[in-house]
Amino acid sequence: MSNTVSLPAGSTLGKSFEYGIDVNLGTYNAPAWQPVRRISGFQPSPTPNMQDAQTYDDLGSANSDVTGWSFALAFNVQVNRSITTGLYLLEIEALLARTKPTAKGESAVLDVRWYHKPESGEPNPNDAGRGFTTVSYTRQNTGPNGEIEVLSISLTGKGPYEEIANPFVGWGAAAPTITSITPTGKRIGDQVTITGTGFTGVTQLKFDAIVLDVDTYTVVGASTIIATIPPLAAGVEPVTITNAVGISAAVNYTVAA
C-alpha cells in the first residue's frame, strides 16, 4: 500500500519567501503603498483573545470563548542607504520614524499591509491583511567583519486587522498606462471612465496634485476605472495612476467650468 498522498492537479508547494509587506506613506483613504524591499523571515502571528466562559455544565473542564484577535508581524530587512544623503530607503525611514522619542500617540502608529506573493501562479486572494501597528526593532548584525546591516523589525497590532483583496499583481506586471478618459468635458463631481492597462492592484489615482480617496473611484477590472472628478480648477489637468510596479505617464483631461 502506497503512502503517497494524492494532491490536486496543478498544485505546488508554497515557498517561504512568497510574502510581501508594504508601508503606507500616504493617508488611510488615499494610501501611497511602498513595498519593504530586501526582507526575509516574515512571520505573521494572529493571536486569539480569550474570555473564560466556564460553567457548571462543563464539569470542571476549561471553556473559553474567542472575543477578538490580536496580531503581530516580524521580519528582517537589509538596510540600504544613500551614499549622498545617508538616509535609508523610504520604507525604512518610515519604520524608524515611529520609534523616535517624539513618536507618541498617533505619531507612533504605522499603517501596513501584507500579502501572499507567489513566485509563480495566482496569489491566494484570501491571504492578505491591513492594520495599524506600532514599531520596535533591534540591529541584528553588529560584528567587526563588515557584515550586511540587518534590522529585525517587530510590528505590534493596534486594534484588529482587516482582510483585504490581495494587491499583488505578479512579477511580470508593468506600470499602468492610460489610453483614454471619457466622456470629455465633465465637471467636478461627475464620473468619468478611465481605460488602459495595469489597473489591477492600483494604489493611487491623481487628478493634478489631488489624490483621490479610495471611495471616489472603482477599479472595474485590469483595464477600466470609474472615477469621480475631484474639486479642482477648470481647465486641463494631468491624470496619473500608480500600481505596485510604478506610475503611468500623465494623460491630460479638460475639466469643464
C-alpha positions as CSV (number, residue, x, y, z in Angstrom):
1,M,0.0,0.0,0.0
2,S,1.5,3.4,-1.0
3,N,1.9,6.1,1.5
4,T,1.9,8.8,-1.3
5,V,-0.7,11.4,-0.6
6,S,-2.8,12.3,-3.7
7,L,-2.7,16.1,-4.4
8,P,-5.0,18.1,-6.7
9,A,-3.7,18.5,-10.2
10,G,-1.9,21.8,-10.8
11,S,-1.0,22.3,-7.1
12,T,2.5,23.3,-6.0
13,L,4.4,23.6,-2.7
14,G,4.4,27.1,-1.2
15,K,7.7,28.8,-0.7
16,S,8.9,30.5,2.5
17,F,9.8,33.7,0.6
18,E,6.4,34.2,-1.0
19,Y,5.2,37.1,1.1
20,G,5.4,40.9,0.8
21,I,4.7,43.8,3.2
22,D,4.1,47.4,2.3
23,V,4.0,50.6,4.5
24,N,1.6,53.4,3.8
25,L,3.4,56.7,3.1
26,G,0.1,58.5,2.4
27,T,-3.2,58.7,4.3
28,Y,-5.7,55.9,5.1
29,N,-8.2,57.0,2.4
30,A,-5.5,57.9,-0.1
31,P,-2.8,55.4,0.5
32,A,0.7,55.5,-1.1
33,W,1.9,52.0,-0.6
34,Q,5.7,51.5,-0.5
35,P,6.9,47.9,-0.6
36,V,9.5,47.0,2.0
37,R,12.5,45.7,0.0
38,R,15.1,43.1,0.8
39,I,13.1,41.3,3.6
40,S,13.4,37.8,5.0
41,G,12.0,35.8,7.8
42,F,8.5,37.3,7.6
43,Q,6.3,36.0,10.4
44,P,2.6,37.0,10.8
45,S,1.2,36.0,14.2
46,P,-2.6,36.3,14.8
47,T,-3.4,35.5,18.4
48,P,-6.9,34.9,19.8
49,N,-8.1,36.9,22.9
50,M,-9.9,34.5,25.2
51,Q,-12.6,35.1,27.8
52,D,-13.4,32.4,30.4
53,A,-16.9,31.0,29.7
54,Q,-16.7,28.1,32.1
55,T,-19.9,27.0,33.9
56,Y,-21.0,24.0,36.0
57,D,-22.2,22.3,32.8
58,D,-18.5,21.9,31.8
59,L,-17.9,19.6,34.7
60,G,-14.6,21.2,35.6
61,S,-13.3,21.3,32.0
62,A,-11.9,24.5,30.6
63,N,-14.3,26.5,28.3
64,S,-13.1,29.8,26.8
65,D,-14.6,31.9,24.0
66,V,-12.7,33.9,21.5
67,T,-13.6,37.6,21.9
68,G,-11.3,39.0,19.3
69,W,-7.9,38.7,17.6
70,S,-4.7,40.5,18.1
71,F,-1.9,40.4,15.5
72,A,1.8,40.9,15.2
73,L,4.3,40.9,12.3
74,A,8.0,40.3,12.4
75,F,10.7,40.3,9.7
76,N,14.3,41.0,9.0
77,V,15.4,43.7,6.4
78,Q,18.7,44.6,4.9
79,V,19.0,48.4,5.2
80,N,20.3,50.0,2.1
81,R,21.2,53.7,2.4
82,S,22.0,56.6,0.1
83,I,25.7,57.5,0.0
84,T,24.9,61.1,-0.8
85,T,22.3,61.8,1.9
86,G,23.0,59.0,4.4
87,L,19.3,58.2,4.6
88,Y,17.8,54.7,4.4
89,L,15.2,53.7,1.9
90,L,11.8,55.4,2.2
91,E,10.2,52.4,3.9
92,I,13.0,52.1,6.5
93,E,12.8,55.7,7.3
94,A,9.1,55.4,7.8
95,L,9.5,52.5,10.2
96,L,12.3,54.1,12.2
97,A,10.3,57.4,12.5
98,R,7.8,55.5,14.6
99,T,10.5,54.6,17.2
100,K,11.9,58.1,17.9
101,P,11.5,59.7,21.4
102,T,9.0,62.2,19.9
103,A,6.8,59.4,18.4
104,K,3.8,59.3,20.7
105,G,0.2,58.6,20.2
106,E,-0.7,58.5,16.5
107,S,2.8,59.6,15.6
108,A,4.0,56.2,16.6
109,V,1.4,54.3,14.5
110,L,2.1,52.9,11.0
111,D,-0.5,51.6,8.5
112,V,0.8,48.4,6.8
113,R,-0.5,45.7,4.6
114,W,0.9,42.2,4.0
115,Y,0.0,39.6,1.3
116,H,0.8,36.3,-0.4
117,K,3.3,37.0,-3.2
118,P,3.9,33.7,-5.1
119,E,6.9,33.0,-7.3
120,S,4.5,31.7,-9.9
121,G,0.8,31.2,-10.4
122,E,-2.0,33.2,-8.9
123,P,-1.7,34.8,-5.4
124,N,-4.0,33.5,-2.7
125,P,-6.9,36.0,-2.7
126,N,-7.7,35.2,1.0
127,D,-4.1,35.7,2.3
128,A,-3.8,39.4,2.7
129,G,-4.4,41.9,5.6
130,R,-4.1,45.5,6.6
131,G,-3.8,47.1,10.0
132,F,-2.3,49.8,12.2
133,T,0.8,48.9,14.1
134,T,3.5,50.2,16.5
135,V,7.1,49.5,15.7
136,S,10.2,48.2,17.5
137,Y,13.5,47.0,16.2
138,T,16.9,45.6,17.0
139,R,20.1,45.9,15.0
140,Q,20.9,42.3,14.2
141,N,24.4,42.3,12.7
142,T,27.0,44.1,14.9
143,G,30.2,42.3,14.2
144,P,33.6,43.8,13.1
145,N,33.8,41.9,9.8
146,G,31.8,44.2,7.5
147,E,28.6,42.2,7.8
148,I,25.5,43.4,5.9
149,E,23.4,45.7,8.2
150,V,20.2,43.9,9.0
151,L,17.3,45.2,11.3
152,S,14.9,42.8,13.0
153,I,11.5,44.6,12.8
154,S,8.6,43.8,15.1
155,L,5.2,45.3,14.4
156,T,2.5,45.1,17.1
157,G,-1.1,45.4,16.0
158,K,-3.2,48.4,17.4
159,G,-6.7,47.0,17.3
160,P,-7.8,44.4,14.8
161,Y,-6.6,43.9,11.3
162,E,-8.9,43.8,8.3
163,E,-9.0,41.3,5.5
164,I,-8.2,42.9,2.1
165,A,-8.1,41.9,-1.5
166,N,-4.7,40.6,-2.4
167,P,-2.9,43.6,-4.1
168,F,-0.1,41.5,-5.7
169,V,-0.2,41.9,-9.5
170,G,2.6,39.4,-10.4
171,W,6.3,39.5,-11.0
172,G,5.9,40.2,-14.7
173,A,3.5,43.1,-14.2
174,A,4.2,46.5,-15.6
175,A,3.4,50.1,-14.6
176,P,-0.2,51.2,-15.6
177,T,-0.9,53.0,-18.9
178,I,-3.9,55.3,-19.6
179,T,-5.3,55.2,-23.1
180,S,-8.4,57.4,-22.7
181,I,-10.6,59.3,-20.3
182,T,-14.3,59.6,-21.3
183,P,-16.6,61.3,-21.8
184,T,-14.9,64.6,-22.3
185,G,-15.9,67.9,-20.8
186,K,-17.3,66.7,-17.5
187,R,-17.4,68.9,-14.3
188,I,-16.3,68.5,-10.7
189,G,-18.4,65.7,-9.1
190,D,-19.1,64.0,-12.4
191,Q,-18.0,60.4,-13.2
192,V,-15.5,59.5,-16.0
193,T,-14.3,56.2,-17.3
194,I,-10.5,55.7,-17.5
195,T,-9.3,52.9,-19.8
196,G,-5.9,51.5,-20.1
197,T,-3.8,48.6,-18.7
198,G,-2.3,47.5,-15.4
199,F,-5.1,48.7,-13.2
200,T,-5.2,45.6,-11.0
201,G,-3.7,46.5,-7.6
202,V,-4.0,50.3,-8.2
203,T,-2.6,52.1,-5.1
204,Q,-3.2,55.7,-6.2
205,L,-5.2,57.8,-8.6
206,K,-4.4,61.5,-9.0
207,F,-6.0,64.4,-10.9
208,D,-3.3,67.0,-10.9
209,A,-2.0,67.1,-7.3
210,I,-5.2,65.7,-5.8
211,V,-5.0,62.1,-4.6
212,L,-8.5,60.6,-4.9
213,D,-9.9,58.9,-1.8
214,V,-10.5,55.2,-2.4
215,D,-14.3,55.6,-2.1
216,T,-14.3,58.0,-5.1
217,Y,-13.1,55.6,-7.7
218,T,-13.8,51.9,-8.6
219,V,-11.4,49.5,-10.3
220,V,-13.8,47.6,-12.5
221,G,-11.0,45.5,-14.0
222,A,-7.5,45.5,-15.2
223,S,-8.4,47.9,-18.0
224,T,-11.2,50.1,-16.6
225,I,-11.6,52.5,-13.7
226,I,-14.7,54.7,-13.0
227,A,-13.7,57.9,-11.1
228,T,-15.4,61.0,-9.7
229,I,-13.7,64.2,-10.7
230,P,-12.4,65.9,-7.5
231,P,-12.6,69.6,-6.6
232,L,-10.0,71.4,-8.8
233,A,-9.8,74.3,-11.2
234,A,-11.5,74.1,-14.6
235,G,-9.1,73.5,-17.4
236,V,-6.5,70.9,-18.5
237,E,-5.5,68.6,-15.6
238,P,-3.0,65.8,-15.7
239,V,-4.2,62.3,-14.6
240,T,-1.9,59.6,-13.3
241,I,-2.4,56.1,-11.9
242,T,0.0,54.2,-9.7
243,N,0.2,50.4,-9.1
244,A,2.7,48.2,-7.2
245,V,5.1,48.5,-10.2
246,G,5.1,52.2,-11.0
247,I,3.3,55.3,-12.2
248,S,1.6,55.8,-15.5
249,A,2.5,58.6,-17.9
250,A,0.2,61.6,-17.3
251,V,-2.8,62.0,-19.6
252,N,-4.5,65.4,-19.7
253,Y,-8.2,65.7,-19.1
254,T,-10.1,69.0,-19.7
255,V,-12.4,69.7,-16.7
256,A,-15.4,71.9,-17.7
257,A,-16.2,75.1,-15.7
